[in-house]
């Protein structure tokens, strides 16, 4: 098999960027044979649609992490995130790749306050970042986030979170 510079692909495996000199066909067979979940333990992660779509990203870092989604392509890629380790310092941040992309959707969050019902936080126009702080904005073990690339610079985001203290929206426009 002959490969060229165009065949050089970056892989993210277990949160680590790997380079491999593989043809697209070989890369696809490797991705297809990999586990259906990826452990994210690094502080900064740049996601790849080819490697991460249709996989469960297990967020396992108490010190938080910043995850950048691939740019919206409209291919319907689905990214599922599950918090394995509660955030105890910093934040888990999931954000879009550029100023053109944004979110639509909502977060449903259970409250620890007996007088407060569950919270529903809707994305505001232009929001492009989800921040989980291990308290008021979620970030607890078991929190679940699903992001779908709708195209047209738009991602659908749905989150099921646990919040404590004075709960606040996890959505903002920061990119």
N, C-alpha and C positions, 0 to 999 in steps of 0.2 A: 504494500500500500504506500502511495506517495502522499505526503502532506505538505502544505504550504503555510506561510505565515497567517493566512486567513483561517486556517484550521486550529490555531492556537486559541484555546478557550480557557476562561477562568471558571473554576468551580468553587462553590462554597459548601464545604462539608464540615459538619459539626462546628459551624461558626468560623471556620478558618478558610481563607482564600487559598486555593490550590491552583496551579497552572498545569495544564496537560496538553501535549501536542497530539490531539486526536481529531479525526475527521468528524463531521457532524453526525454521521450514522453511528460511529462508535460511541460518541458522546451520548446520543439518545439511548443506546442500549445500556450504557452505564447508569444513566439517570433512571431508566425504567427498572433496573434491577436493584436500585438502592432501596433502603427502608423508606417507609411512607412518612417518617418523621425525621426532623433535623433538630439536634440540640444546639441552641444558641447560648453560648457562655461568654462571648467577647463583649467588650464595651461598645464597639461600633461595628455595625453590620450593613453592608451594601448588598441588597438582595438581587438575585438574577431570576428572571421569569423562567428560563429554561430549567433551572435547578430547583426552584422553590415552589412553583405552581403545583397545586393539588397535593401539597405536603402539609403536615402539621409541624409548625415551628414551636418547639418547646423552649420557653424562656426561663432559663435556669441561672439567674445571677442576681443575688441580693443587692448588689451595688448598682443595679440598673443597667440600661443599655440604650443606645440610639440605633434604630432600625430604619433604613431608607428603602422604600419600595422602589421597584423599577418604574420607569416612566410609563404612563398609561399608553397601551398599544391597541386596546379594543379587542383583544383576543379572548376575553372572558376568563383570564387567569384568576384562580381562587387561592387565597393565602389564609391559612388558619393558624392562629396563635393561641397557645395555652400557657398561662403563667404557672410554672412548677414551683418556683421559689418566691415567696413574698418579698417585695422590694422593701429594704430597710434603710437604704441611703440612696440619694440621687433619684432618678426616675427611669421608668421604661417609656421610651418615646418611639412612636411609630409615625413616620411622616412621609409625604410624597417626595418625589425626586426633583421637582422643579416648580417654579412659580405659576405655571399654567395648570397643573393638576390640583384637584381638590376632592373633598369627601362629600357624600350625601348619606344620610342614615341617622342612626341613633344609638344610644347606650341605655340599657336598662340596668339599674343598680339597686341591690338590696341595701337597706340602711340598718345601722346598729341602734338607731334611735327608736324607742318603742312608740313614740308619738308621731313619727314620720312614716308614711307609707313608702313603698319603693319609689325610686326616682327614675324619670325618663328624661334623658338629655338629648335633644335634637341637635344635629349639626347645623350651624349657622352658615349662611352663604359665605363662601371663601375659606371656610375652615379646611386645613390641610394637615393637621397634627393631632394625634391622640397622646395625652400624657397621663401616665399612671404613677402615682407617688407613694403607694403603699399605705394610703390613709384616705384622705378626702376625695381623691379622684380614682380610687381603685388601685390595683396592682397586687392583689392578694392571690395566693396559691389557689388555682381553680378558675381564675378569671379567664374568659374565652372571648376572642376577637376574630371576626371573619371579615376579610376584605376581598372584594371582587372588582376586577378591572372592567368597567363598562365601556371604555373608549371615550372619545370626545373630551379627553382630559378629566375624566370623572371616575372615581372609585366609590362603590357602595361599601359602607362600613356598618357593622352590627357588633355590639359588644354587650356581654353579660358580665357585670362587675359586682364586687362587694365594696362598699364605701363606709367610712367611719367618720366620727366627729362632725364637723360642719361640711356636709357634702357639697361638691362643686362640679361643674361640667368638666369633663376630661378633654373637650375639644377646643381648639384655638387655631388661629392663622399665624404661623410663624415662619414659613418657608419663604 
